[in-house]
Amino acid sequence: MSKWIVDQSHSAIGFEIKHMMVSKVKGQFDSYTAEVEAEDLTDLTNANIAFKFDVSSINTRNEDRDNHLKSGDFFEVEKYPTIDFKSTSITKDGDDYKVAGDLTIKNVTKDITFDVEFGGKATNPWGVEVYGFEAEAKINREEFGLTWNAALETGGVLVGKDIKIKVELELNPEA
């Protein structure tokens, strides 16, 4: 198997969650590592994929909110510094893929499935082949111990339960 490197300047690990039941808060993890091993990225069915998100790098464009997310009310970054994902099976779904794996947040591991779209293959100006992928999964944050919330006077809650995880990757062969 060949190793593939994530081009972090052309990739992103993001998320979105409902805020006050009427809008969405979007954010990302600015620091992460990824290990992708595959013979051929045009067929991911035999690939091994692993990610590690540095929770202290969470960025929602609001420092107070980011600090709250790092606190004991949410991620407890001092005790649980990373979010980890490791693929367990990959199946082809037409031109796309279903990547199932173990997601660990705050020492709680659950099986989740990413819907993965192959964006294509191109050759960069330096003659290196690059591959693009987009992936999305939805989790219930409360299943991972992220239960903090506040009731609103008008009804509903401040923070939604469902989090969409969105991954955009550009991969290059390991030199």
N, C-alpha and C positions, 0 to 999 in steps of 0.2 A: 504494500500500500504506500501511496505517496502522501506526504504531509502538505497541507495547504495553509497559507498564512492569511489572516484577516487584514486587509488594508484599512486600518482604523480611520484614516482620513476620508474614506469613502464608505464608511459603514456606521451603523448606529444601533444601539439597544435602547428601545424606548417603551413607554407605557402610557396608558390613559385610564382615568377613573372618573366617575360622575362626582360632581361637586354641587352640593345643595339641591340635588335632584333636577337641576336645570341646565347645567353646562358640564364641560369636561376639563379636568386638569391634565396636562400632558407633561411628561418629564422624560429623563433619560439617565443612564449610567454613563458617566464620562470616562470611566476606567473599567476595563474588562479584559479578560484573556479568552482565547478560543483555541481549541485543538480540533482540527478537521483532518481526518485521514480517509482517503478514498483512492481507488485506482483511477477512476474517471468521474469527474464532477457532472458529466451529462447523465450519469446514472448513479444516484445516491443510495440505491438499495443496499449496498454493502459498506456504506460509509460508517465511520465512528465519529461522533460529534460531541464535544464537551465545551461548556462555557462556565466562566466564573465571573460574576459581576461584583465589583468592589462597592459595597453599599455606601461607604462614606463619600463616594463620588456622585451620589444622587443629585440631580439638578432639575428643579422645576421652575427655575428662573425667579425664585422667591426664597431668600436666605432663611427667613423665619420658618417657613414651611419645611424647607430642607432640614433644618435643625430639629424640628419637631418629628419629622419622619425618621431621623437617625436616633431619636430618643427611645426610652423604654416604652413609650406609648405605642410605638410601631416596631421598627426593625432592631432596636437594641444593638446598634453597630459595634459597641465595645465588646459585647459578648458573642455576636454573630456577624462577623465582618464581611461575609460573602453570601451571595446567592449562587447556587450551583445547579447546573443542568447536565445530564449525561444521557445520550440517546440509548434506547434499548431495542428499538426496531424501527425500520424505515420501509414503507410500502409505497409503490408507485400508484398514483391516482390520476389517470389520464396523462397529461403533460406535467403534472405537479406531484407532490409527495405528502405523505402523512408521516411526520417524524415524532414517534412516541419516545418518552423518556422519563427519567426521575428528576423532578425539580425539588430542591431543598431550600427552604426559607426558615430561618430560626430553628434549625434542627428538626424540622418537620418535612418529611419527604412524601410527595404525592406523584402519581403517574399523570402526566399531561401529554397532550398531542398538539404539535404545531402543524398548521396547514402551511406548506412551503411551496412557493411559486418559483420556478426557475426563470430568471430574468434574461438569461442568454450568456453568450460567450463572445469575447472580442479580443483583439490584440492591441496592447497599448503602444504608444510611440517608441518604446524601447524594445519592442518585439516580444514582450511577455504576454502570454494568454491570461486573461482575467475572466472570472465567472461571477455572475450576480444572482442573488437569491433574496426573496422577501418571505418572511415567516410571521405567523400570528397565532397566538393561543389566548384563551380566556381562562382565568382562574378566579376562584372565590377567595379573597384575601383572608377571610375569617378561618378558613380551613388550615391556614398556615400560622395561626396565632396573632394575626394583625386585626385585632378586634376593637380598637379604640374608635369611638364615634361620639357625636353630640346630636341630641334631638333639636330640631328647629321649632320655634314657636308656631310657625305656619304649617307644621306637619312635615313629616319626612325626617331625614337625617342629613348631616353635613357631608359624610363620605359614603359613596356607594360601596357595595360588596364586590362587584365584579371588576377585575383589572384586565385590560387587554395588554398583552405583551407583544410588542412589535419589533422585529429584527430585520434590519437591512444589511446585507453583507456583500462585500466585494472580496473575492478570494484570489490569491496569487499562489503559484507553486513555490514551495520552500526552495530557496537558492542552494 
